Amino acid sequence: MALPGSAPCSKVSLQVSCSHLTNKDVASKSDPCAVLSMQDHIGNWYEVGRTENVKNCLDPDFVHTFEIDYYFENVQQLFFAIYDIDNKTEKLTDDDFLGQLQCTLGQVVASSPYVRPLVKKNGSNAGKGEIKIRAEEMGNLNEMLRMSFKAQHLDKKDFLSKSDPYLDFSRQTADGEWVKVHQTEVVKNNLNPQWKTFDIKVQKLCAGNYDALIKVDCYDYDDDGSHDWIGSFTVPCKEFLSAADRQVSRSGSVHIALFRLFCCYAARK
């Protein structure tokens, strides 16, 4: 929501992760979602958006990012609330509250990554729960990357069936941390999966730095959240960009199995 009579200095992207969240479920772990609200110029709060819901996880790295206009000379109040989502309704009052944080966009930008304890509605600490907010200025990079991945001969991690693999994509930041930027769907009971083609902004994938390292991790999905790591590889983003119309392979020994991931198609859209 634009502030009247002002022009934004820039647009920033906010990526959220949490750690040590309170477990609200009896037979499993909490299923957290982060909700961001902002205050408008007359003091009313409005919802900016929500992250995806992460199943059975007390330390979520949310893939969804919030894109906010940054007004350097204005105090922009942010309010993050974390919920354990247990139903399909939009009403947050039906879900368990895990903690909150109120801060300003200026504080987040100045101290990124901004790490603070989550608090309850009465202001006391919400257990050991913490929230980390990473702010990043967005450039004018509008390119999209379309990618499709498949794997062959993945390790069998399940006793009574094959693995249920999915891929996590992370990029390395200037301070050496890995930030999750995409997660594929889970392919059930398959050691030679092909995941759905997906589009991702180059800005989100590498923040405009084509030399930035991208890590791809393959996991076997488990309903209880204890996903088994199968294998990974790391490449500069520019290798994805140069993979258009040709196949790129990476291989490595994972335990006894041979792990291969192929970038079947990567093209600028």
C-alpha positions as a printed NumPy array, in Angstrom:
array([[  0.   ,   0.   ,   0.   ],
       [  1.594,   3.274,  -1.155],
       [  1.986,   6.18 ,   1.237],
       [  0.233,   9.352,  -0.013],
       [  2.515,  12.056,  -1.372],
       [  5.606,   9.855,  -1.223],
       [  7.662,   7.914,  -3.707],
       [  9.354,   4.7  ,  -2.543],
       [ 13.146,   4.801,  -2.353],
       [ 13.395,   1.168,  -3.352],
       [ 11.645,  -2.177,  -3.179],
       [ 12.904,  -4.785,  -0.747],
       [ 12.279,  -8.497,  -0.419],
       [ 11.771, -10.002,   3.039],
       [ 12.549, -13.672,   3.645],
       [ 11.476, -15.233,   6.944],
       [ 12.703, -18.239,   8.892],
       [ 12.047, -19.41 ,  12.444],
       [ 13.703, -21.702,  14.941],
       [ 12.703, -23.552,  18.117],
       [  8.982, -22.976,  17.635],
       [  6.579, -24.317,  20.241],
       [  5.049, -27.669,  19.366],
       [  1.249, -27.419,  19.529],
       [  0.422, -30.827,  18.056],
       [  0.168, -34.   ,  20.132],
       [  0.951, -36.744,  17.616],
       [  3.166, -34.625,  15.31 ],
       [  4.969, -31.275,  15.139],
       [  3.481, -27.849,  14.482],
       [  2.67 , -26.815,  10.886],
       [  3.835, -23.17 ,  10.889],
       [  2.877, -20.278,   8.648],
       [  4.145, -16.674,   8.907],
       [  1.688, -13.801,   8.425],
       [  2.94 , -10.265,   7.732],
       [  0.84 ,  -7.173,   8.451],
       [  1.774,  -3.499,   8.026],
       [  0.434,  -0.229,   9.364],
       [ -0.88 ,   2.331,   6.891],
       [ -0.412,   6.108,   7.117],
       [ -3.399,   6.547,   9.453],
       [ -2.417,   3.73 ,  11.806],
       [ -4.644,   0.917,  10.543],
       [ -3.195,  -2.567,  10.2  ],
       [ -3.671,  -4.568,   6.995],
       [ -2.426,  -7.999,   5.977],
       [  0.369,  -7.997,   3.39 ],
       [  0.423, -11.76 ,   2.871],
       [  1.213, -15.196,   4.211],
       [  3.956, -17.713,   3.631],
       [  3.327, -21.293,   2.706],
       [  2.394, -23.764,   5.423],
       [  5.349, -25.998,   6.386],
       [  4.249, -29.412,   7.616],
       [  5.675, -30.937,  10.803],
       [  8.517, -28.475,  11.312],
       [  9.674, -26.397,  14.286],
       [ 12.535, -24.715,  12.369],
       [ 10.942, -23.587,   9.084],
       [ 12.716, -21.762,   6.263],
       [  9.809, -20.229,   4.381],
       [ 10.193, -20.062,   0.599],
       [  7.608, -17.325,   0.094],
       [  9.049, -13.803,   0.233],
       [  7.304, -10.483,   0.856],
       [  7.999,  -7.614,  -1.564],
       [  7.656,  -4.237,   0.171],
       [  8.061,  -0.638,  -1.019],
       [ 10.654,   1.001,   1.224],
       [ 10.161,   4.682,   2.131],
       [ 13.441,   5.809,   3.651],
       [ 12.066,   8.845,   5.518],
       [  8.977,   7.093,   6.916],
       [  8.592,   4.728,   9.866],
       [  6.969,   1.6  ,   8.429],
       [  5.658,  -0.7  ,  11.131],
       [  5.774,  -4.465,  10.505],
       [  3.966,  -7.152,  12.463],
       [  4.901, -10.816,  12.028],
       [  2.679, -13.515,  13.534],
       [  3.415, -17.239,  13.413],
       [  0.577, -19.767,  13.49 ],
       [  0.281, -23.532,  13.584],
       [ -2.14 , -24.17 ,  10.712],
       [ -4.427, -27.105,  11.416],
       [ -7.325, -26.471,   9.037],
       [ -8.133, -25.134,   5.575],
       [-10.022, -22.007,   6.63 ],
       [ -8.633, -18.482,   6.189],
       [ -9.564, -17.521,   9.774],
       [ -6.419, -17.392,  11.916],
       [ -8.526, -17.531,  15.076],
       [ -9.054, -21.22 ,  14.267],
       [ -5.29 , -21.887,  14.441],
       [ -2.774, -22.102,  17.298],
       [ -0.716, -18.951,  17.875],
       [  3.048, -19.598,  18.13 ],
       [  4.509, -16.108,  18.609],
       [  4.813, -12.612,  17.176],
       [  7.202,  -9.738,  16.52 ],
       [  6.592,  -6.047,  15.873],
       [  9.396,  -3.976,  14.386],
       [ 10.027,  -1.4  ,  11.669],
       [ 11.148,  -2.009,   8.121],
       [ 14.075,   0.34 ,   8.784],
       [ 15.282,  -1.863,  11.636],
       [ 15.172,  -4.952,   9.437],
       [ 16.987,  -3.271,   6.547],
       [ 19.664,  -1.795,   8.817],
       [ 20.399,  -5.055,  10.659],
       [ 19.696,  -7.755,   8.078],
       [ 19.528, -10.55 ,   8.999],
       [ 17.314,  -9.285,  11.814],
       [ 17.025, -11.952,  14.547],
       [ 14.72 , -11.524,  17.515],
       [ 12.862, -13.731,  20.034],
       [  9.2  , -14.366,  19.353],
       [  6.876, -13.138,  22.071],
       [  3.39 , -14.048,  23.226],
       [  0.494, -11.602,  23.05 ],
       [  1.235, -10.518,  26.645],
       [  4.843,  -9.662,  25.72 ],
       [  6.576, -12.613,  27.409],
       [  8.888, -14.864,  25.438],
       [  7.203, -17.584,  23.368],
       [  9.451, -20.35 ,  24.673],
       [ 12.765, -20.481,  22.817],
       [ 11.184, -19.415,  19.528],
       [ 13.114, -16.989,  17.323],
       [ 12.405, -15.278,  14.033],
       [ 14.988, -14.275,  11.453],
       [ 14.117, -11.727,   8.756],
       [ 16.456, -11.119,   5.852],
       [ 15.958,  -7.94 ,   3.801],
       [ 17.333,  -7.571,   0.305],
       [ 17.   ,  -4.673,  -2.099],
       [ 15.374,  -5.737,  -5.33 ],
       [ 16.84 ,  -4.515,  -8.595],
       [ 15.127,  -4.101, -11.933],
       [ 15.925,  -7.648, -12.974],
       [ 12.734,  -9.033, -14.501],
       [ 14.088, -12.195, -16.083],
       [ 12.41 , -15.509, -15.362],
       [ 14.131, -18.872, -15.465],
       [ 12.156, -21.948, -16.494],
       [ 13.658, -25.181, -15.22 ],
       [ 12.868, -28.862, -15.183],
       [ 14.775, -31.481, -13.217],
       [ 14.875, -35.238, -13.113],
       [ 16.964, -37.72 , -11.158],
       [ 18.108, -41.268, -11.733],
       [ 19.085, -44.127,  -9.433],
       [ 18.267, -42.325,  -6.182],
       [ 18.965, -44.092,  -2.905],
       [ 16.08 , -46.121,  -1.454],
       [ 15.371, -44.669,   1.991],
       [ 12.068, -46.343,   2.888],
       [ 11.855, -49.91 ,   4.16 ],
       [  8.561, -51.006,   2.607],
       [  8.577, -48.738,  -0.451],
       [ 10.821, -46.55 ,  -2.577],
       [ 11.873, -43.019,  -1.673],
       [  9.489, -40.058,  -2.063],
       [ 11.966, -37.447,  -3.37 ],
       [ 11.733, -33.682,  -3.588],
       [ 14.298, -30.921,  -4.253],
       [ 15.264, -27.888,  -2.153],
       [ 17.006, -24.944,  -3.873],
       [ 19.09 , -22.516,  -1.794],
       [ 21.429, -19.679,  -2.675],
       [ 24.445, -18.519,  -0.724],
       [ 24.336, -14.975,   0.613],
       [ 27.253, -12.576,   1.03 ],
       [ 27.577, -13.582,   4.706],
       [ 27.868, -17.271,   3.784],
       [ 24.383, -18.397,   4.844],
       [ 22.133, -20.532,   2.668],
       [ 18.676, -19.088,   1.955],
       [ 15.964, -21.383,   0.647],
       [ 14.404, -20.045,  -2.561],
       [ 12.355, -22.924,  -3.992],
       [ 11.033, -26.377,  -3.187],
       [  9.603, -28.827,  -5.695],
       [  6.655, -31.11 ,  -5.193],
       [  7.135, -34.603,  -3.753],
       [  7.192, -37.478,  -6.25 ],
       [  5.825, -40.513,  -4.457],
       [  7.517, -43.926,  -4.501],
       [  9.999, -43.237,  -7.317],
       [ 13.8  , -43.579,  -7.583],
       [ 13.877, -42.011, -11.074],
       [ 11.619, -38.979, -10.613],
       [ 10.843, -36.134, -12.986],
       [  9.588, -33.014, -11.233],
       [  7.191, -30.509, -12.746],
       [  8.638, -27.641, -14.748],
       [  8.662, -24.425, -12.722],
       [  9.389, -20.726, -13.284],
       [ 11.468, -18.691, -10.85 ],
       [ 12.608, -15.077, -10.889],
       [ 16.333, -14.702, -11.482],
       [ 16.213, -11.985,  -8.814],
       [ 14.972, -14.51 ,  -6.271],
       [ 17.312, -17.266,  -7.409],
       [ 20.556, -15.284,  -7.333],
       [ 19.726, -11.619,  -6.493],
       [ 21.241, -10.578,  -9.808],
       [ 24.631, -12.112,  -9.014],
       [ 25.13 , -14.78 , -11.67 ],
       [ 28.232, -16.06 ,  -9.873],
       [ 26.216, -16.771,  -6.717],
       [ 26.291, -20.401,  -5.653],
       [ 23.057, -22.381,  -5.852],
       [ 22.73 , -25.567,  -3.782],
       [ 20.255, -28.271,  -4.755],
       [ 19.428, -30.816,  -2.035],
       [ 17.398, -33.954,  -2.647],
       [ 15.374, -35.39 ,   0.256],
       [ 13.111, -38.35 ,   0.831],
       [  9.883, -36.905,   2.223],
       [  8.512, -38.323,   5.49 ],
       [  5.114, -37.383,   6.918],
       [  6.567, -36.755,  10.374],
       [  8.992, -34.122,   9.062],
       [ 12.141, -36.246,   9.493],
       [ 13.068, -36.032,   5.813],
       [ 16.067, -38.178,   4.8  ],
       [ 18.848, -36.463,   2.874],
       [ 19.69 , -38.286,  -0.366],
       [ 22.282, -36.062,  -2.008],
       [ 23.137, -32.589,  -3.282],
       [ 25.193, -30.555,  -5.703],
       [ 26.291, -26.903,  -5.838],
       [ 26.788, -24.79 ,  -8.962],
       [ 26.999, -21.075,  -9.845],
       [ 23.712, -19.635, -11.07 ],
       [ 25.253, -18.914, -14.471],
       [ 25.444, -22.66 , -15.11 ],
       [ 21.657, -22.788, -15.013],
       [ 21.466, -19.858, -17.412],
       [ 23.926, -21.462, -19.837],
       [ 22.096, -24.786, -19.734],
       [ 19.486, -23.71 , -22.291],
       [ 18.895, -26.317, -24.978],
       [ 21.426, -28.744, -23.573],
       [ 21.644, -31.196, -20.717],
       [ 23.855, -30.637, -17.716],
       [ 24.7  , -33.453, -15.334],
       [ 26.27 , -33.704, -11.927],
       [ 27.085, -36.97 , -10.243],
       [ 28.418, -38.033,  -6.887],
       [ 28.613, -41.003,  -4.595],
       [ 25.911, -41.011,  -1.964],
       [ 26.513, -43.944,   0.362],
       [ 26.521, -46.807,  -2.151],
       [ 24.018, -45.422,  -4.652],
       [ 24.966, -43.229,  -7.6  ],
       [ 23.21 , -39.883,  -7.436],
       [ 22.603, -37.916, -10.632],
       [ 20.56 , -34.805, -11.227],
       [ 20.004, -33.433, -14.699],
       [ 18.956, -29.934, -15.622],
       [ 16.881, -30.907, -18.626],
       [ 15.883, -27.442, -19.688],
       [ 16.778, -23.985, -18.498],
       [ 15.874, -21.017, -20.636],
       [ 15.305, -17.322, -20.239],
       [ 11.65 , -16.569, -20.586]])
